[in-house]
C-alpha cells in the first residue's frame, strides 16, 4: 500500500525534529526530554498506517526510525521491568 501525503508529512515532522537535535550535537537525552511533544504525531501515524507503511517510513527517514526505535526500546524496558515506572 503506498504512503499517503499525510503519512509522509507526519513522519517528516518527527524526522526533522530528530535531525535538528543531531545537528546541534544532541542525542538520546535531548530526544527523551522533548519527545513527548511528538508522541501524538507518532500515535496518529500508528493509527493510519500498516506495519508495512511504518517500515517504509522508517527506511526513508532516519530520524523517524531513531524516534520509533527509542519508543520501542522504552516500551520493551517498561514491559520487562528494566525501566521502573512509578504507579
DSSP file (Angstrom, degrees, kcal/mol; ACC not computed):
  #  RESIDUE AA STRUCTURE BP1 BP2  ACC     N-H-->O    O-->H-N    N-H-->O    O-->H-N    TCO  KAPPA ALPHA  PHI   PSI    X-CA   Y-CA   Z-CA
    1    1 A X              0   0    0      0, 0.0    49,-0.1     0, 0.0     0, 0.0   0.000 360.0 360.0 360.0 127.4    0.0    0.0    0.0
    2    2 A X        -     0   0    0      1,-0.1     2,-0.2    51,-0.0    51,-0.1  -0.253 360.0-100.8 -70.2 158.3    1.6    3.4   -1.0
    3    3 A X        -     0   0    0      1,-0.1     2,-0.2    50,-0.1    -1,-0.1  -0.517  33.4-132.9 -76.7 144.6    2.2    6.1    1.5
    4    4 A X     >  -     0   0    0     -2,-0.2     4,-2.3     1,-0.1     5,-0.2  -0.517  22.7-111.5 -90.8 165.4   -0.2    9.0    1.7
    5    5 A X  H  > S+     0   0    0      1,-0.2     4,-2.6     2,-0.2     5,-0.2   0.859 119.2  54.7 -64.6 -33.5    0.8   12.6    1.8
    6    6 A X  H  > S+     0   0    0      2,-0.2     4,-2.5     1,-0.2     5,-0.2   0.926 108.1  47.9 -65.7 -44.2   -0.4   12.8    5.4
    7    7 A X  H  > S+     0   0    0      1,-0.2     4,-2.4     2,-0.2     5,-0.2   0.933 113.9  47.4 -60.4 -45.6    1.7    9.9    6.5
    8    8 A X  H  X S+     0   0    0     -4,-2.3     4,-2.5     1,-0.2    -2,-0.2   0.919 111.9  50.0 -61.9 -44.9    4.7   11.4    4.8
    9    9 A X  H  X S+     0   0    0     -4,-2.6     4,-1.8     2,-0.2    -1,-0.2   0.910 111.9  47.4 -61.8 -44.4    4.1   14.8    6.3
   10   10 A X  H  X S+     0   0    0     -4,-2.5     4,-1.6     2,-0.2    -1,-0.2   0.914 113.4  47.3 -65.5 -43.3    3.8   13.4    9.9
   11   11 A X  H  X S+     0   0    0     -4,-2.4     4,-2.8     1,-0.2    -2,-0.2   0.891 110.1  53.4 -65.3 -39.0    6.9   11.3    9.5
   12   12 A X  H  X S+     0   0    0     -4,-2.5     4,-3.1    -5,-0.2     5,-0.2   0.878 103.7  56.9 -62.9 -37.9    8.8   14.3    8.1
   13   13 A X  H  X S+     0   0    0     -4,-1.8     4,-1.6     2,-0.2    -1,-0.2   0.933 112.8  40.0 -59.1 -47.3    7.8   16.3   11.2
   14   14 A X  H  X S+     0   0    0     -4,-1.6     4,-2.5     2,-0.2     5,-0.2   0.924 115.2  52.6 -67.4 -44.7    9.4   13.8   13.5
   15   15 A X  H  X S+     0   0    0     -4,-2.8     4,-2.8     1,-0.2     5,-0.2   0.914 109.1  48.7 -58.4 -46.3   12.4   13.3   11.3
   16   16 A X  H  X S+     0   0    0     -4,-3.1     4,-2.0     2,-0.2    -1,-0.2   0.883 110.9  50.8 -64.1 -38.9   13.2   17.0   11.0
   17   17 A X  H  X S+     0   0    0     -4,-1.6     4,-1.8    -5,-0.2    -2,-0.2   0.948 113.0  44.8 -63.7 -48.3   12.9   17.4   14.8
   18   18 A X  H  X S+     0   0    0     -4,-2.5     4,-2.3     1,-0.2    -2,-0.2   0.925 113.6  49.7 -62.7 -45.0   15.3   14.5   15.5
   19   19 A X  H  X S+     0   0    0     -4,-2.8     4,-2.6     1,-0.2    -1,-0.2   0.851 106.8  56.3 -65.3 -32.4   17.7   15.6   12.8
   20   20 A X  H  X S+     0   0    0     -4,-2.0     4,-1.5    -5,-0.2    -1,-0.2   0.912 107.5  48.5 -62.2 -42.5   17.7   19.1   14.3
   21   21 A X  H  <>S+     0   0    0     -4,-1.8     5,-2.7     1,-0.2    -2,-0.2   0.929 112.3  48.9 -61.1 -45.5   18.7   17.7   17.6
   22   22 A X  H ><5S+     0   0    0     -4,-2.3     3,-1.5     1,-0.2    -2,-0.2   0.887 107.5  54.3 -64.1 -39.4   21.5   15.7   16.0
   23   23 A X  H 3<5S+     0   0    0     -4,-2.6    -1,-0.2     1,-0.3    -2,-0.2   0.833 106.6  52.7 -63.6 -31.6   22.8   18.8   14.0
   24   24 A X  T 3<5S-     0   0    0     -4,-1.5    -1,-0.3    -3,-0.2    -2,-0.2   0.378 125.5-103.5 -84.9   4.9   23.1   20.7   17.3
   25   25 A X  T < 5S+     0   0    0     -3,-1.5    -3,-0.2     1,-0.2    -2,-0.1   0.556  77.3 136.6  87.3   8.6   25.2   17.8   18.8
   26   26 A X      < +     0   0    0     -5,-2.7    -1,-0.2    -6,-0.2     2,-0.2  -0.271  26.6 177.0 -83.4 173.2   22.4   16.4   20.9
   27   27 A X     >  -     0   0    0     -2,-0.1     4,-2.0     0, 0.0     3,-0.2  -0.491  53.4 -32.9-146.4-144.0   21.5   12.8   21.3
   28   28 A X  H  > S+     0   0    0      1,-0.2     4,-3.1     2,-0.2     5,-0.2   0.854 126.5  58.2 -60.9 -38.1   19.1   10.5   23.2
   29   29 A X  H  > S+     0   0    0      1,-0.2     4,-2.1     2,-0.2    -1,-0.2   0.941 109.9  43.6 -58.3 -48.3   19.0   12.7   26.3
   30   30 A X  H  > S+     0   0    0      1,-0.2     4,-1.3     2,-0.2    -1,-0.2   0.861 113.8  51.4 -66.5 -35.9   17.7   15.6   24.3
   31   31 A X  H  X S+     0   0    0     -4,-2.0     4,-1.8     2,-0.2     3,-0.3   0.925 109.7  49.2 -66.4 -43.6   15.3   13.4   22.4
   32   32 A X  H  < S+     0   0    0     -4,-3.1     4,-0.4     1,-0.2    -2,-0.2   0.889 108.7  54.2 -62.0 -38.4   13.9   12.0   25.6
   33   33 A X  H  < S+     0   0    0     -4,-2.1    -1,-0.2    -5,-0.2    -2,-0.2   0.820 123.3  25.4 -65.7 -30.4   13.4   15.4   27.1
   34   34 A X  H >< S+     0   0    0     -4,-1.3     3,-1.1    -3,-0.3     4,-0.3   0.457  91.6  95.5-114.0  -1.2   11.4   16.6   24.1
   35   35 A X  T >X  +     0   0    0     -4,-1.8     3,-1.8     1,-0.3     4,-0.6   0.744  69.6  75.0 -69.7 -21.4    9.8   13.6   22.6
   36   36 A X  H >> S+     0   0    0     -4,-0.4     3,-1.3     1,-0.3     4,-0.6   0.894  89.9  59.5 -55.0 -39.5    6.5   14.0   24.5
   37   37 A X  H <4 S+     0   0    0     -3,-1.1    -1,-0.3     1,-0.3     4,-0.2   0.683 110.3  42.4 -63.5 -17.1    5.6   16.8   22.1
   38   38 A X  H <> S+     0   0    0     -3,-1.8     4,-2.1    -4,-0.3    -1,-0.3   0.381  87.5  90.8-110.5   1.4    5.9   14.4   19.2
   39   39 A X  H <X S+     0   0    0     -3,-1.3     4,-2.7    -4,-0.6     5,-0.2   0.887  85.9  52.2 -66.4 -38.8    4.1   11.4   20.7
   40   40 A X  H  X S+     0   0    0     -4,-0.6     4,-2.3     2,-0.2    -1,-0.2   0.891 109.2  50.9 -64.8 -37.8    0.7   12.5   19.4
   41   41 A X  H  > S+     0   0    0      2,-0.2     4,-1.9    -4,-0.2    -2,-0.2   0.928 111.7  47.1 -63.0 -44.7    2.1   12.8   15.9
   42   42 A X  H  X S+     0   0    0     -4,-2.1     4,-2.4     1,-0.2    -2,-0.2   0.905 110.4  52.6 -63.5 -41.8    3.6    9.3   16.2
   43   43 A X  H  X S+     0   0    0     -4,-2.7     4,-2.3     1,-0.2    -1,-0.2   0.897 106.1  53.7 -62.0 -40.8    0.3    7.9   17.5
   44   44 A X  H  X S+     0   0    0     -4,-2.3     4,-1.6     1,-0.2    -1,-0.2   0.927 108.9  49.8 -57.9 -43.9   -1.6    9.4   14.5
   45   45 A X  H  X S+     0   0    0     -4,-1.9     4,-0.9     1,-0.2     3,-0.2   0.917 109.5  50.5 -61.9 -43.3    0.9    7.6   12.2
   46   46 A X  H  < S+     0   0    0     -4,-2.4     3,-0.5     1,-0.2    -1,-0.2   0.895 110.1  51.4 -59.9 -39.3    0.3    4.3   14.1
   47   47 A X  H  < S+     0   0    0     -4,-2.3    -1,-0.2     1,-0.2    -2,-0.2   0.803 118.6  34.6 -69.5 -29.5   -3.4    4.8   13.8
   48   48 A X  H  < S+     0   0    0     -4,-1.6     2,-0.4    -3,-0.2    -1,-0.2   0.351 108.5  75.7-108.6   6.1   -3.4    5.4   10.0
   49   49 A X     <  -     0   0    0     -4,-0.9     2,-0.1    -3,-0.5   -46,-0.0  -0.897  65.8-135.2-124.8 147.8   -0.6    3.1    8.9
   50   50 A X     >  -     0   0    0     -2,-0.4     4,-2.4   -49,-0.1     5,-0.2  -0.446  39.0-103.8 -83.2 168.3    0.0   -0.5    8.4
   51   51 A X  H  > S+     0   0    0      1,-0.2     4,-2.4     2,-0.2     5,-0.2   0.899 124.5  54.5 -59.2 -39.9    3.2   -2.2    9.6
   52   52 A X  H  > S+     0   0    0      1,-0.2     4,-2.1     2,-0.2    -1,-0.2   0.903 108.4  47.9 -61.5 -42.0    4.5   -2.2    6.1
   53   53 A X  H  > S+     0   0    0      2,-0.2     4,-2.5     1,-0.2    -1,-0.2   0.894 110.4  51.1 -67.8 -39.4    3.9    1.6    5.8
   54   54 A X  H  X S+     0   0    0     -4,-2.4     4,-2.4     1,-0.2    -2,-0.2   0.904 110.0  50.9 -63.1 -39.7    5.6    2.2    9.1
   55   55 A X  H  X S+     0   0    0     -4,-2.4     4,-2.1     2,-0.2    -2,-0.2   0.897 109.2  50.8 -63.3 -40.5    8.6    0.2    7.9
   56   56 A X  H  X S+     0   0    0     -4,-2.1     4,-1.8     2,-0.2    -2,-0.2   0.918 110.9  48.2 -62.9 -43.6    8.7    2.2    4.6
   57   57 A X  H  X S+     0   0    0     -4,-2.5     4,-2.4     1,-0.2     8,-0.2   0.905 111.1  50.6 -63.9 -41.1    8.7    5.5    6.6
   58   58 A X  H  < S+     0   0    0     -4,-2.4     7,-0.3     1,-0.2    -1,-0.2   0.861 111.0  49.0 -65.2 -35.4   11.5    4.2    8.9
   59   59 A X  H  < S+     0   0    0     -4,-2.1    -1,-0.2     1,-0.2    -2,-0.2   0.827 116.3  43.1 -71.2 -31.1   13.5    3.2    5.8
   60   60 A X  H  < S+     0   0    0     -4,-1.8     2,-0.6     1,-0.2    -2,-0.2   0.814 116.4  44.5 -84.7 -32.4   13.0    6.6    4.2
   61   61 A X     X  -     0   0    0     -4,-2.4     4,-2.4    -5,-0.2    -1,-0.2  -0.916  59.7-169.1-124.4 105.6   13.5    8.8    7.3
   62   62 A X  H  > S+     0   0    0     -2,-0.6     4,-2.4     1,-0.2     5,-0.2   0.870  90.4  51.2 -62.0 -39.4   16.5    8.1    9.6
   63   63 A X  H  > S+     0   0    0      2,-0.2     4,-2.2     1,-0.2    -1,-0.2   0.898 110.0  49.5 -66.1 -39.8   15.3   10.5   12.3
   64   64 A X  H  > S+     0   0    0      2,-0.2     4,-2.7     1,-0.2    -2,-0.2   0.917 110.5  51.2 -62.4 -43.7   11.8    8.9   12.3
   65   65 A X  H  X S+     0   0    0     -4,-2.4     4,-2.6    -7,-0.3    -2,-0.2   0.915 109.5  49.9 -60.3 -43.8   13.4    5.5   12.5
   66   66 A X  H  X S+     0   0    0     -4,-2.4     4,-2.2     2,-0.2    -1,-0.2   0.917 111.2  48.9 -63.0 -42.7   15.5    6.6   15.5
   67   67 A X  H  X S+     0   0    0     -4,-2.2     4,-2.3     2,-0.2    -2,-0.2   0.939 112.5  48.1 -60.5 -48.5   12.5    8.0   17.3
   68   68 A X  H  X S+     0   0    0     -4,-2.7     4,-2.4     1,-0.2    -2,-0.2   0.888 111.3  50.1 -62.1 -40.8   10.5    4.8   16.7
   69   69 A X  H  X S+     0   0    0     -4,-2.6     4,-2.7     2,-0.2    -1,-0.2   0.883 108.5  52.6 -67.1 -37.9   13.3    2.6   17.9
   70   70 A X  H  X S+     0   0    0     -4,-2.2     4,-2.6     2,-0.2    -2,-0.2   0.933 111.3  46.7 -61.8 -44.6   13.7    4.7   21.1
   71   71 A X  H  X S+     0   0    0     -4,-2.3     4,-2.8     2,-0.2    -2,-0.2   0.912 112.3  50.4 -62.4 -42.1    9.9    4.3   21.8
   72   72 A X  H  X S+     0   0    0     -4,-2.4     4,-2.4     1,-0.2    -2,-0.2   0.917 112.1  47.0 -62.1 -43.7   10.2    0.6   21.1
   73   73 A X  H  X S+     0   0    0     -4,-2.7     4,-2.4     2,-0.2    -2,-0.2   0.895 112.4  49.9 -66.9 -40.0   13.1    0.2   23.5
   74   74 A X  H  X S+     0   0    0     -4,-2.6     4,-2.4     2,-0.2     5,-0.2   0.941 112.0  47.7 -61.7 -47.3   11.4    2.3   26.2
   75   75 A X  H  X S+     0   0    0     -4,-2.8     4,-2.6     1,-0.2    -2,-0.2   0.907 112.5  49.3 -61.2 -42.2    8.2    0.2   25.9
   76   76 A X  H  X S+     0   0    0     -4,-2.4     4,-2.5    -5,-0.2     6,-0.3   0.899 110.6  50.4 -63.5 -41.3   10.3   -3.0   26.0
   77   77 A X  H  X>S+     0   0    0     -4,-2.4     6,-2.2     2,-0.2     5,-0.9   0.878 112.5  46.6 -65.1 -38.6   12.1   -1.8   29.1
   78   78 A X  H ><5S+     0   0    0     -4,-2.4     3,-0.5     4,-0.2    -2,-0.2   0.920 113.2  49.7 -67.4 -43.2    8.9   -0.9   30.8
   79   79 A X  H 3<5S+     0   0    0     -4,-2.6    -2,-0.2     1,-0.2    -1,-0.2   0.900 115.5  41.2 -64.2 -41.4    7.3   -4.2   29.9
   80   80 A X  H 3<5S-     0   0    0     -4,-2.5    -1,-0.2    -5,-0.2    -2,-0.2   0.485 114.2-112.9 -89.8   0.1   10.3   -6.4   31.1
   81   81 A X  T <<5S+     0   0    0     -4,-0.6    -3,-0.2    -3,-0.5    -4,-0.1   0.418  85.5 117.5  89.9  -2.3   10.8   -4.3   34.2
   82   82 A X  S   <S+     0   0    0     -5,-0.9     2,-0.6    -6,-0.3    -4,-0.2   0.871  78.3  48.4 -64.3 -36.5   14.2   -2.9   33.3
   83   83 A X  S    S-     0   0    0     -6,-2.2     2,-0.4    -9,-0.2    -2,-0.3  -0.930  86.3-145.8-107.4 120.9   12.6    0.6   33.4
   84   84 A X        -     0   0    0     -2,-0.6     2,-0.5    -3,-0.0    -6,-0.1  -0.722  10.5-163.2 -89.8 132.6   10.6    1.2   36.5
   85   85 A X        -     0   0    0     -2,-0.4    -2,-0.0    -7,-0.1     2,-0.0  -0.968  22.7-121.2-115.9 124.0    7.5    3.4   36.2
   86   86 A X              0   0    0     -2,-0.5     0, 0.0     1,-0.1     0, 0.0  -0.336 360.0 360.0 -62.7 145.1    6.0    4.9   39.3
   87   87 A X              0   0    0     -2,-0.0    -1,-0.1     0, 0.0    -2,-0.0   0.410 360.0 360.0 -97.0 360.0    2.4    3.9   39.9
